[in-house]
Amino acid sequence: MAIKITDECINCGACEPECPNNAIYEGADEWKYSDGTDLTGDVLLTNGKKVDASKSQIPVSDEFYFIVTDKCTECKGFHEEPQCAAVCPVDCCVPDENNVETEKELLDKQKLMHKE
């Protein structure tokens, strides 16, 4: 399952540079699927959603750091555990029970975003 940041976030920013998928953004920041990935142009995501990777997207949160679910792989393919959760000083990077994915689905997403 993807990771989410709860409203207990203190906006310290420790998580953002740790994300290998560039899926973490500061509150109120627009974001793109292409940020930190190999995605370009029109893309069909592993969940079936069609997106323009270069188009700016609205922030998920205006108040605190957020994780883009479509880009989060729980660090699968990079690390043994989610790095955001490992560095969070207030333990607000937690599993997102509304976005449950298998390890295979997470690895497929990682492969889509990072061509080898």
C-alpha positions in Angstrom: 0.0 0.0 0.0 1.1 3.5 -0.5 2.3 5.8 2.3 0.5 8.9 3.4 1.4 11.8 5.6 -1.0 12.6 8.4 -2.1 16.0 9.6 0.4 15.5 12.5 3.1 16.6 10.1 5.3 19.4 11.5 6.6 20.4 8.0 10.2 19.6 8.9 10.9 18.5 5.3 13.1 15.5 6.3 11.0 13.1 4.1 11.1 15.0 0.8 14.8 14.4 -0.2 14.6 10.7 0.9 11.9 9.8 -1.7 13.5 8.0 -4.7 10.3 8.6 -6.7 10.0 12.3 -5.9 6.5 11.6 -4.7 6.7 13.9 -1.7 5.9 17.6 -2.0 5.7 20.6 0.4 2.1 21.7 1.2 0.6 23.9 -1.5 3.2 22.9 -4.1 2.0 21.9 -7.6 3.6 18.7 -8.8 4.1 16.7 -12.0 4.2 13.0 -12.7 7.5 13.7 -14.6 9.2 15.2 -11.5 12.1 12.8 -10.6 10.9 10.1 -13.0 11.4 9.0 -16.6 7.7 9.7 -17.4 7.1 12.0 -20.4 4.0 13.0 -22.4 0.8 11.0 -22.2 1.2 8.0 -19.9 -1.0 5.1 -18.9 -0.3 4.4 -15.2 -0.4 0.9 -13.8 -3.7 1.7 -12.2 -5.3 2.4 -15.6 -5.3 6.2 -15.2 -4.2 8.2 -18.3 -2.2 11.3 -17.4 0.0 14.0 -19.1 3.3 13.6 -17.2 4.4 17.1 -17.9 1.2 18.8 -16.7 1.2 20.5 -13.3 -1.2 19.0 -10.8 -3.0 20.6 -7.9 -1.5 20.1 -4.4 -2.9 17.2 -2.4 -2.6 19.4 0.7 -2.3 23.1 1.3 -1.2 22.7 4.9 1.5 20.1 5.2 3.8 17.8 3.1 2.0 15.2 1.1 2.7 12.1 -0.9 1.4 11.5 -4.4 -0.2 8.0 -4.2 0.3 7.4 -7.9 4.1 7.9 -7.5 4.6 6.1 -4.1 6.1 2.6 -4.3 6.9 2.4 -0.6 10.5 2.6 -1.9 10.2 -0.9 -3.4 12.9 -1.4 -6.0 15.2 1.0 -4.1 15.1 0.3 -0.3 14.0 -2.3 2.2 11.6 0.1 3.9 9.9 3.4 3.2 12.5 6.0 3.7 10.0 8.8 4.6 8.8 6.8 7.5 12.3 5.9 8.6 13.3 9.6 8.9 10.1 11.2 10.1 10.6 12.6 13.6 6.9 12.5 14.5 5.9 9.2 12.8 3.3 10.8 10.5 4.4 8.8 7.4 2.1 5.8 7.7 0.5 3.2 5.4 -2.5 4.5 3.4 -5.3 2.0 4.1 -7.3 3.6 1.2 -4.5 2.7 -1.3 -3.6 -0.9 -0.8 -1.2 -2.4 -3.5 0.7 -5.6 -3.6 4.5 -5.8 -3.8 4.2 -6.7 -7.5 2.0 -3.7 -8.2 4.4 -1.4 -6.4 7.4 -2.9 -8.3 5.5 -2.5 -11.6 4.9 1.2 -10.8 8.5 1.6 -10.0 9.6 0.1 -13.3 7.2 2.3 -15.2 8.5 5.5 -13.6 12.2 4.5 -13.8 13.3 3.0 -17.1 16.5 1.0 -16.9 
